[in-house]
Amino acid sequence: MMELHTNPDGTTWMDWGDSNPEEFTNRVYNLLHALLEDQFECKLKMTRNLEAEERRRNEKK
C-alpha cells in the first residue's frame, strides 16, 4: 500500500510499500500525470485571470 508521510519540518515522502517494479512504475506515472494535470489547470486559471485583468484595464481606458 502506498502512503504519504509528512516530516515535522513539513517535507513529505512516499512509502511505496511492497510494490513490484511494474506497479511502482505505474504509480509513479499516475502521480506524474496527476501533477501535470494540476499544473495545467493552474496555468489555465492564471491565464484566464490575466486575460480578465487585461480586459478590465482596457475597459477603463
N, CA, C and O atoms as a Maestro MAE file, in Angstrom:
{
 s_m_m2io_version
 :::
 2.0.0
}

f_m_ct {
 s_m_title
 :::
 protein
 m_atom[244] {
  # First column is atom index #
  i_m_mmod_type
  r_m_x_coord
  r_m_y_coord
  r_m_z_coord
  i_m_residue_number
  s_m_chain_name
  s_m_pdb_residue_name
  s_m_pdb_atom_name
  i_m_atomic_number
  :::
  1 25 0.845 -1.179 0.000 1 A "MET " " N  " 7
  2 3 0.000 0.000 0.000 1 A "MET " " CA " 6
  3 2 0.889 1.241 0.000 1 A "MET " " C  " 6
  4 15 1.903 1.289 0.697 1 A "MET " " O  " 8
  5 25 0.505 2.233 -0.778 2 A "MET " " N  " 7
  6 3 1.254 3.470 -0.891 2 A "MET " " CA " 6
  7 2 0.774 4.448 0.188 2 A "MET " " C  " 6
  8 15 -0.428 4.627 0.383 2 A "MET " " O  " 8
  9 25 1.726 5.075 0.882 3 A "GLU " " N  " 7
  10 3 1.364 6.024 1.934 3 A "GLU " " CA " 6
  11 2 2.203 7.286 1.808 3 A "GLU " " C  " 6
  12 15 3.390 7.224 1.490 3 A "GLU " " O  " 8
  13 25 1.583 8.420 2.058 4 A "LEU " " N  " 7
  14 3 2.280 9.703 2.067 4 A "LEU " " CA " 6
  15 2 2.537 10.085 3.518 4 A "LEU " " C  " 6
  16 15 1.618 10.078 4.337 4 A "LEU " " O  " 8
  17 25 3.771 10.416 3.835 5 A "HIS " " N  " 7
  18 3 4.155 10.783 5.193 5 A "HIS " " CA " 6
  19 2 4.637 12.227 5.215 5 A "HIS " " C  " 6
  20 15 5.212 12.708 4.239 5 A "HIS " " O  " 8
  21 25 4.405 12.910 6.316 6 A "THR " " N  " 7
  22 3 4.872 14.283 6.485 6 A "THR " " CA " 6
  23 2 5.841 14.347 7.651 6 A "THR " " C  " 6
  24 15 5.537 13.874 8.746 6 A "THR " " O  " 8
  25 25 7.003 14.930 7.420 7 A "ASN " " N  " 7
  26 3 8.009 15.106 8.459 7 A "ASN " " CA " 6
  27 2 7.675 16.327 9.305 7 A "ASN " " C  " 6
  28 15 6.896 17.174 8.869 7 A "ASN " " O  " 8
  29 25 8.246 16.442 10.511 8 A "PRO " " N  " 7
  30 3 7.989 17.602 11.370 8 A "PRO " " CA " 6
  31 2 8.329 18.937 10.700 8 A "PRO " " C  " 6
  32 15 7.738 19.965 11.032 8 A "PRO " " O  " 8
  33 25 9.290 18.924 9.750 9 A "ASP " " N  " 7
  34 3 9.654 20.179 9.083 9 A "ASP " " CA " 6
  35 2 8.736 20.512 7.906 9 A "ASP " " C  " 6
  36 15 8.954 21.507 7.214 9 A "ASP " " O  " 8
  37 25 7.713 19.688 7.675 10 A "GLY " " N  " 7
  38 3 6.745 19.957 6.616 10 A "GLY " " CA " 6
  39 2 7.036 19.258 5.302 10 A "GLY " " C  " 6
  40 15 6.179 19.252 4.418 10 A "GLY " " O  " 8
  41 25 8.213 18.669 5.139 11 A "THR " " N  " 7
  42 3 8.509 17.935 3.919 11 A "THR " " CA " 6
  43 2 7.755 16.611 3.926 11 A "THR " " C  " 6
  44 15 7.394 16.095 4.984 11 A "THR " " O  " 8
  45 25 7.522 16.071 2.742 12 A "THR " " N  " 7
  46 3 6.782 14.818 2.636 12 A "THR " " CA " 6
  47 2 7.603 13.772 1.915 12 A "THR " " C  " 6
  48 15 8.525 14.092 1.164 12 A "THR " " O  " 8
  49 25 7.259 12.524 2.149 13 A "TRP " " N  " 7
  50 3 7.896 11.408 1.449 13 A "TRP " " CA " 6
  51 2 6.885 10.285 1.289 13 A "TRP " " C  " 6
  52 15 5.963 10.126 2.089 13 A "TRP " " O  " 8
  53 25 7.091 9.502 0.216 14 A "MET " " N  " 7
  54 3 6.178 8.410 -0.086 14 A "MET " " CA " 6
  55 2 6.783 7.078 0.337 14 A "MET " " C  " 6
  56 15 7.966 6.816 0.115 14 A "MET " " O  " 8
  57 25 5.952 6.245 0.948 15 A "ASP " " N  " 7
  58 3 6.307 4.852 1.228 15 A "ASP " " CA " 6
  59 2 5.566 4.027 0.173 15 A "ASP " " C  " 6
  60 15 4.341 3.911 0.208 15 A "ASP " " O  " 8
  61 25 6.325 3.461 -0.758 16 A "TRP " " N  " 7
  62 3 5.721 2.738 -1.871 16 A "TRP " " CA " 6
  63 2 5.350 1.305 -1.497 16 A "TRP " " C  " 6
  64 15 4.849 0.559 -2.338 16 A "TRP " " O  " 8
  65 25 5.586 0.921 -0.269 17 A "GLY " " N  " 7
  66 3 5.184 -0.405 0.196 17 A "GLY " " CA " 6
  67 2 5.915 -1.516 -0.527 17 A "GLY " " C  " 6
  68 15 7.087 -1.381 -0.878 17 A "GLY " " O  " 8
  69 25 5.218 -2.606 -0.744 18 A "ASP " " N  " 7
  70 3 5.847 -3.784 -1.354 18 A "ASP " " CA " 6
  71 2 5.544 -3.878 -2.851 18 A "ASP " " C  " 6
  72 15 5.337 -4.971 -3.378 18 A "ASP " " O  " 8
  73 25 5.520 -2.736 -3.530 19 A "SER " " N  " 7
  74 3 5.222 -2.715 -4.963 19 A "SER " " CA " 6
  75 2 6.323 -3.411 -5.761 19 A "SER " " C  " 6
  76 15 7.510 -3.258 -5.476 19 A "SER " " O  " 8
  77 25 5.904 -4.169 -6.756 20 A "ASN " " N  " 7
  78 3 6.887 -4.731 -7.673 20 A "ASN " " CA " 6
  79 2 7.275 -3.629 -8.667 20 A "ASN " " C  " 6
  80 15 6.604 -2.597 -8.708 20 A "ASN " " O  " 8
  81 25 8.327 -3.808 -9.464 21 A "PRO " " N  " 7
  82 3 8.782 -2.734 -10.356 21 A "PRO " " CA " 6
  83 2 7.712 -2.210 -11.313 21 A "PRO " " C  " 6
  84 15 7.663 -1.010 -11.582 21 A "PRO " " O  " 8
  85 25 6.863 -3.083 -11.822 22 A "GLU " " N  " 7
  86 3 5.809 -2.636 -12.740 22 A "GLU " " CA " 6
  87 2 4.782 -1.767 -12.012 22 A "GLU " " C  " 6
  88 15 4.371 -0.726 -12.523 22 A "GLU " " O  " 8
  89 25 4.375 -2.196 -10.829 23 A "GLU " " N  " 7
  90 3 3.430 -1.401 -10.037 23 A "GLU " " CA " 6
  91 2 4.037 -0.061 -9.658 23 A "GLU " " C  " 6
  92 15 3.376 0.975 -9.725 23 A "GLU " " O  " 8
  93 25 5.299 -0.092 -9.259 24 A "PHE " " N  " 7
  94 3 5.994 1.134 -8.884 24 A "PHE " " CA " 6
  95 2 6.017 2.113 -10.050 24 A "PHE " " C  " 6
  96 15 5.694 3.290 -9.887 24 A "PHE " " O  " 8
  97 25 6.401 1.625 -11.228 25 A "THR " " N  " 7
  98 3 6.449 2.477 -12.418 25 A "THR " " CA " 6
  99 2 5.064 3.033 -12.740 25 A "THR " " C  " 6
  100 15 4.924 4.210 -13.073 25 A "THR " " O  " 8
  101 25 4.058 2.197 -12.643 26 A "ASN " " N  " 7
  102 3 2.689 2.619 -12.923 26 A "ASN " " CA " 6
  103 2 2.236 3.690 -11.931 26 A "ASN " " C  " 6
  104 15 1.585 4.658 -12.325 26 A "ASN " " O  " 8
  105 25 2.567 3.529 -10.671 27 A "ARG " " N  " 7
  106 3 2.185 4.510 -9.652 27 A "ARG " " CA " 6
  107 2 2.900 5.836 -9.870 27 A "ARG " " C  " 6
  108 15 2.303 6.903 -9.728 27 A "ARG " " O  " 8
  109 25 4.189 5.763 -10.217 28 A "VAL " " N  " 7
  110 3 4.942 6.990 -10.491 28 A "VAL " " CA " 6
  111 2 4.340 7.702 -11.700 28 A "VAL " " C  " 6
  112 15 4.163 8.920 -11.684 28 A "VAL " " O  " 8
  113 25 4.025 6.939 -12.747 29 A "TYR " " N  " 7
  114 3 3.414 7.519 -13.944 29 A "TYR " " CA " 6
  115 2 2.096 8.200 -13.586 29 A "TYR " " C  " 6
  116 15 1.852 9.333 -14.000 29 A "TYR " " O  " 8
  117 25 1.245 7.516 -12.819 30 A "ASN " " N  " 7
  118 3 -0.042 8.095 -12.439 30 A "ASN " " CA " 6
  119 2 0.133 9.358 -11.592 30 A "ASN " " C  " 6
  120 15 -0.602 10.331 -11.759 30 A "ASN " " O  " 8
  121 25 1.109 9.335 -10.684 31 A "LEU " " N  " 7
  122 3 1.375 10.502 -9.854 31 A "LEU " " CA " 6
  123 2 1.846 11.680 -10.710 31 A "LEU " " C  " 6
  124 15 1.369 12.802 -10.542 31 A "LEU " " O  " 8
  125 25 2.778 11.425 -11.622 32 A "LEU " " N  " 7
  126 3 3.262 12.485 -12.509 32 A "LEU " " CA " 6
  127 2 2.146 13.021 -13.398 32 A "LEU " " C  " 6
  128 15 2.044 14.228 -13.619 32 A "LEU " " O  " 8
  129 25 1.326 12.134 -13.897 33 A "HIS " " N  " 7
  130 3 0.206 12.550 -14.740 33 A "HIS " " CA " 6
  131 2 -0.742 13.472 -13.966 33 A "HIS " " C  " 6
  132 15 -1.177 14.500 -14.485 33 A "HIS " " O  " 8
  133 25 -1.054 13.103 -12.738 34 A "ALA " " N  " 7
  134 3 -1.937 13.926 -11.910 34 A "ALA " " CA " 6
  135 2 -1.303 15.294 -11.620 34 A "ALA " " C  " 6
  136 15 -1.985 16.318 -11.647 34 A "ALA " " O  " 8
  137 25 -0.007 15.299 -11.348 35 A "LEU " " N  " 7
  138 3 0.676 16.567 -11.086 35 A "LEU " " CA " 6
  139 2 0.683 17.463 -12.322 35 A "LEU " " C  " 6
  140 15 0.486 18.673 -12.213 35 A "LEU " " O  " 8
  141 25 0.906 16.881 -13.484 36 A "LEU " " N  " 7
  142 3 0.888 17.663 -14.720 36 A "LEU " " CA " 6
  143 2 -0.503 18.200 -15.018 36 A "LEU " " C  " 6
  144 15 -0.641 19.326 -15.498 36 A "LEU " " O  " 8
  145 25 -1.531 17.416 -14.743 37 A "GLU " " N  " 7
  146 3 -2.903 17.906 -14.921 37 A "GLU " " CA " 6
  147 2 -3.174 19.079 -13.990 37 A "GLU " " C  " 6
  148 15 -3.761 20.077 -14.409 37 A "GLU " " O  " 8
  149 25 -2.756 18.972 -12.738 38 A "ASP " " N  " 7
  150 3 -2.931 20.068 -11.781 38 A "ASP " " CA " 6
  151 2 -2.179 21.306 -12.237 38 A "ASP " " C  " 6
  152 15 -2.698 22.418 -12.141 38 A "ASP " " O  " 8
  153 25 -0.951 21.120 -12.735 39 A "GLN " " N  " 7
  154 3 -0.153 22.239 -13.210 39 A "GLN " " CA " 6
  155 2 -0.842 22.913 -14.397 39 A "GLN " " C  " 6
  156 15 -0.880 24.142 -14.470 39 A "GLN " " O  " 8
  157 25 -1.381 22.133 -15.315 40 A "PHE " " N  " 7
  158 3 -2.073 22.676 -16.475 40 A "PHE " " CA " 6
  159 2 -3.294 23.476 -16.040 40 A "PHE " " C  " 6
  160 15 -3.517 24.582 -16.532 40 A "PHE " " O  " 8
  161 25 -4.088 22.924 -15.121 41 A "GLU " " N  " 7
  162 3 -5.274 23.624 -14.634 41 A "GLU " " CA " 6
  163 2 -4.900 24.942 -13.969 41 A "GLU " " C  " 6
  164 15 -5.567 25.955 -14.176 41 A "GLU " " O  " 8
  165 25 -3.849 24.932 -13.180 42 A "CYS " " N  " 7
  166 3 -3.390 26.138 -12.507 42 A "CYS " " CA " 6
  167 2 -2.949 27.183 -13.535 42 A "CYS " " C  " 6
  168 15 -3.296 28.358 -13.419 42 A "CYS " " O  " 8
  169 25 -2.189 26.752 -14.535 43 A "LYS " " N  " 7
  170 3 -1.720 27.662 -15.577 43 A "LYS " " CA " 6
  171 2 -2.904 28.237 -16.356 43 A "LYS " " C  " 6
  172 15 -2.909 29.421 -16.693 43 A "LYS " " O  " 8
  173 25 -3.898 27.407 -16.639 44 A "LEU " " N  " 7
  174 3 -5.083 27.853 -17.346 44 A "LEU " " CA " 6
  175 2 -5.844 28.909 -16.539 44 A "LEU " " C  " 6
  176 15 -6.284 29.918 -17.091 44 A "LEU " " O  " 8
  177 25 -5.995 28.675 -15.241 45 A "LYS " " N  " 7
  178 3 -6.672 29.655 -14.386 45 A "LYS " " CA " 6
  179 2 -5.903 30.964 -14.326 45 A "LYS " " C  " 6
  180 15 -6.501 32.039 -14.370 45 A "LYS " " O  " 8
  181 25 -4.575 30.880 -14.225 46 A "MET " " N  " 7
  182 3 -3.762 32.093 -14.181 46 A "MET " " CA " 6
  183 2 -3.896 32.873 -15.488 46 A "MET " " C  " 6
  184 15 -4.002 34.100 -15.474 46 A "MET " " O  " 8
  185 25 -3.892 32.166 -16.611 47 A "THR " " N  " 7
  186 3 -4.036 32.813 -17.909 47 A "THR " " CA " 6
  187 2 -5.388 33.508 -18.009 47 A "THR " " C  " 6
  188 15 -5.475 34.647 -18.467 47 A "THR " " O  " 8
  189 25 -6.431 32.825 -17.583 48 A "ARG " " N  " 7
  190 3 -7.777 33.428 -17.620 48 A "ARG " " CA " 6
  191 2 -7.849 34.651 -16.722 48 A "ARG " " C  " 6
  192 15 -8.453 35.657 -17.096 48 A "ARG " " O  " 8
  193 25 -7.242 34.581 -15.543 49 A "ASN " " N  " 7
  194 3 -7.245 35.735 -14.641 49 A "ASN " " CA " 6
  195 2 -6.491 36.909 -15.242 49 A "ASN " " C  " 6
  196 15 -6.938 38.051 -15.136 49 A "ASN " " O  " 8
  197 25 -5.352 36.642 -15.873 50 A "LEU " " N  " 7
  198 3 -4.576 37.712 -16.509 50 A "LEU " " CA " 6
  199 2 -5.345 38.320 -17.676 50 A "LEU " " C  " 6
  200 15 -5.324 39.536 -17.865 50 A "LEU " " O  " 8
  201 25 -6.018 37.492 -18.456 51 A "GLU " " N  " 7
  202 3 -6.814 37.995 -19.573 51 A "GLU " " CA " 6
  203 2 -7.969 38.858 -19.071 51 A "GLU " " C  " 6
  204 15 -8.254 39.907 -19.649 51 A "GLU " " O  " 8
  205 25 -8.631 38.428 -18.008 52 A "ALA " " N  " 7
  206 3 -9.735 39.203 -17.442 52 A "ALA " " CA " 6
  207 2 -9.224 40.531 -16.894 52 A "ALA " " C  " 6
  208 15 -9.878 41.560 -17.063 52 A "ALA " " O  " 8
  209 25 -8.082 40.520 -16.251 53 A "GLU " " N  " 7
  210 3 -7.493 41.752 -15.725 53 A "GLU " " CA " 6
  211 2 -7.155 42.708 -16.876 53 A "GLU " " C  " 6
  212 15 -7.382 43.913 -16.770 53 A "GLU " " O  " 8
  213 25 -6.626 42.179 -17.946 54 A "GLU " " N  " 7
  214 3 -6.289 42.998 -19.120 54 A "GLU " " CA " 6
  215 2 -7.549 43.613 -19.728 54 A "GLU " " C  " 6
  216 15 -7.539 44.781 -20.116 54 A "GLU " " O  " 8
  217 25 -8.638 42.837 -19.815 55 A "ARG " " N  " 7
  218 3 -9.908 43.355 -20.342 55 A "ARG " " CA " 6
  219 2 -10.427 44.482 -19.451 55 A "ARG " " C  " 6
  220 15 -10.896 45.504 -19.952 55 A "ARG " " O  " 8
  221 25 -10.346 44.299 -18.134 56 A "ARG " " N  " 7
  222 3 -10.825 45.345 -17.211 56 A "ARG " " CA " 6
  223 2 -10.023 46.620 -17.392 56 A "ARG " " C  " 6
  224 15 -10.588 47.713 -17.395 56 A "ARG " " O  " 8
  225 25 -8.708 46.492 -17.544 57 A "ARG " " N  " 7
  226 3 -7.858 47.660 -17.759 57 A "ARG " " CA " 6
  227 2 -8.217 48.368 -19.058 57 A "ARG " " C  " 6
  228 15 -8.259 49.598 -19.110 57 A "ARG " " O  " 8
  229 25 -8.474 47.594 -20.102 58 A "ASN " " N  " 7
  230 3 -8.832 48.176 -21.398 58 A "ASN " " CA " 6
  231 2 -10.190 48.849 -21.359 58 A "ASN " " C  " 6
  232 15 -10.398 49.853 -22.040 58 A "ASN " " O  " 8
  233 25 -11.127 48.311 -20.568 59 A "GLU " " N  " 7
  234 3 -12.465 48.898 -20.453 59 A "GLU " " CA " 6
  235 2 -12.409 50.234 -19.734 59 A "GLU " " C  " 6
  236 15 -13.233 51.107 -20.008 59 A "GLU " " O  " 8
  237 25 -11.474 50.419 -18.833 60 A "LYS " " N  " 7
  238 3 -11.352 51.667 -18.074 60 A "LYS " " CA " 6
  239 2 -10.790 52.797 -18.927 60 A "LYS " " C  " 6
  240 15 -10.983 53.970 -18.606 60 A "LYS " " O  " 8
  241 25 -10.099 52.456 -20.009 61 A "LYS " " N  " 7
  242 3 -9.472 53.473 -20.860 61 A "LYS " " CA " 6
  243 2 -10.471 54.192 -21.713 61 A "LYS " " C  " 6
  244 15 -10.101 55.077 -22.484 61 A "LYS " " O  " 8
  :::
 }
 m_bond[243] {
  # First column is bond index #
  i_m_from
  i_m_to
  i_m_order
  :::
  1 1 2 1
  2 2 3 1
  3 3 4 2
  4 3 5 1
  5 5 6 1
  6 6 7 1
  7 7 8 2
  8 7 9 1
  9 9 10 1
  10 10 11 1
  11 11 12 2
  12 11 13 1
  13 13 14 1
  14 14 15 1
  15 15 16 2
  16 15 17 1
  17 17 18 1
  18 18 19 1
  19 19 20 2
  20 19 21 1
  21 21 22 1
  22 22 23 1
  23 23 24 2
  24 23 25 1
  25 25 26 1
  26 26 27 1
  27 27 28 2
  28 27 29 1
  29 29 30 1
  30 30 31 1
  31 31 32 2
  32 31 33 1
  33 33 34 1
  34 34 35 1
  35 35 36 2
  36 35 37 1
  37 37 38 1
  38 38 39 1
  39 39 40 2
  40 39 41 1
  41 41 42 1
  42 42 43 1
  43 43 44 2
  44 43 45 1
  45 45 46 1
  46 46 47 1
  47 47 48 2
  48 47 49 1
  49 49 50 1
  50 50 51 1
  51 51 52 2
  52 51 53 1
  53 53 54 1
  54 54 55 1
  55 55 56 2
  56 55 57 1
  57 57 58 1
  58 58 59 1
  59 59 60 2
  60 59 61 1
  61 61 62 1
  62 62 63 1
  63 63 64 2
  64 63 65 1
  65 65 66 1
  66 66 67 1
  67 67 68 2
  68 67 69 1
  69 69 70 1
  70 70 71 1
  71 71 72 2
  72 71 73 1
  73 73 74 1
  74 74 75 1
  75 75 76 2
  76 75 77 1
  77 77 78 1
  78 78 79 1
  79 79 80 2
  80 79 81 1
  81 81 82 1
  82 82 83 1
  83 83 84 2
  84 83 85 1
  85 85 86 1
  86 86 87 1
  87 87 88 2
  88 87 89 1
  89 89 90 1
  90 90 91 1
  91 91 92 2
  92 91 93 1
  93 93 94 1
  94 94 95 1
  95 95 96 2
  96 95 97 1
  97 97 98 1
  98 98 99 1
  99 99 100 2
  100 99 101 1
  101 101 102 1
  102 102 103 1
  103 103 104 2
  104 103 105 1
  105 105 106 1
  106 106 107 1
  107 107 108 2
  108 107 109 1
  109 109 110 1
  110 110 111 1
  111 111 112 2
  112 111 113 1
  113 113 114 1
  114 114 115 1
  115 115 116 2
  116 115 117 1
  117 117 118 1
  118 118 119 1
  119 119 120 2
  120 119 121 1
  121 121 122 1
  122 122 123 1
  123 123 124 2
  124 123 125 1
  125 125 126 1
  126 126 127 1
  127 127 128 2
  128 127 129 1
  129 129 130 1
  130 130 131 1
  131 131 132 2
  132 131 133 1
  133 133 134 1
  134 134 135 1
  135 135 136 2
  136 135 137 1
  137 137 138 1
  138 138 139 1
  139 139 140 2
  140 139 141 1
  141 141 142 1
  142 142 143 1
  143 143 144 2
  144 143 145 1
  145 145 146 1
  146 146 147 1
  147 147 148 2
  148 147 149 1
  149 149 150 1
  150 150 151 1
  151 151 152 2
  152 151 153 1
  153 153 154 1
  154 154 155 1
  155 155 156 2
  156 155 157 1
  157 157 158 1
  158 158 159 1
  159 159 160 2
  160 159 161 1
  161 161 162 1
  162 162 163 1
  163 163 164 2
  164 163 165 1
  165 165 166 1
  166 166 167 1
  167 167 168 2
  168 167 169 1
  169 169 170 1
  170 170 171 1
  171 171 172 2
  172 171 173 1
  173 173 174 1
  174 174 175 1
  175 175 176 2
  176 175 177 1
  177 177 178 1
  178 178 179 1
  179 179 180 2
  180 179 181 1
  181 181 182 1
  182 182 183 1
  183 183 184 2
  184 183 185 1
  185 185 186 1
  186 186 187 1
  187 187 188 2
  188 187 189 1
  189 189 190 1
  190 190 191 1
  191 191 192 2
  192 191 193 1
  193 193 194 1
  194 194 195 1
  195 195 196 2
  196 195 197 1
  197 197 198 1
  198 198 199 1
  199 199 200 2
  200 199 201 1
  201 201 202 1
  202 202 203 1
  203 203 204 2
  204 203 205 1
  205 205 206 1
  206 206 207 1
  207 207 208 2
  208 207 209 1
  209 209 210 1
  210 210 211 1
  211 211 212 2
  212 211 213 1
  213 213 214 1
  214 214 215 1
  215 215 216 2
  216 215 217 1
  217 217 218 1
  218 218 219 1
  219 219 220 2
  220 219 221 1
  221 221 222 1
  222 222 223 1
  223 223 224 2
  224 223 225 1
  225 225 226 1
  226 226 227 1
  227 227 228 2
  228 227 229 1
  229 229 230 1
  230 230 231 1
  231 231 232 2
  232 231 233 1
  233 233 234 1
  234 234 235 1
  235 235 236 2
  236 235 237 1
  237 237 238 1
  238 238 239 1
  239 239 240 2
  240 239 241 1
  241 241 242 1
  242 242 243 1
  243 243 244 2
  :::
 }
}
